[in-house]
Amino acid sequence: MATTIPVLSQFNPLDKRNLAESVADAVLQQPISKLPPGPFIGAGIYAIYYTGDFPLYKKIAKLNLGETFAQPIYVGKAVPAGARKGGFGFCEEQGQALYRRLCDHAKSIEEAENLSVADFFCRFLAVDDIWIPLAESLLIEKFSPLWNRAMDGFGNHDPGKGRYNQQKSQWDTIHPGRGWATRLANLEMSEANLLKNIESFLINHYNG
């Protein structure tokens, strides 16, 4: 009987997934900082971690105890202004895009009635513009952060005058307090059903 000789797949270091994984790994190697960190220049990607005692998030907090910081609650990106307008952002001044985004998140948490910004930490990495979206997607796929996957709205901004007929986000329903969100219509889904969905997500995705 003839022996079948296996054909090994070739590793391509320039494959987009391998490149994304190298960037994602670099993020996870960055030191933990308080939220928000001190000012810095750069655009890139970041992960936010929760360590507090909000009952709904006890599984997440447990995975981050002892400074392990193993499970982000949110992963995001901050791109240069040129990229937000639809271009790649080549040669754009990155400014403080990443720092400002983290400050925006800290403000949202500070305004929430049932969260404390002292319970949140972050990792962040300045990244060449073209790799930012790819690395962000890979980190979200890897960790399934709650505020990315099962509770939308954390990264939302004030929709502006004339758009307050929109519904509140799931995040603003669970964490009321942002001033502009109080002017939005209530979420059609009941809070009880929303909590049930979140608890189911946590059971299915986190083993902590």
Disulfide bonds with the S-S distance in Angstrom:
none
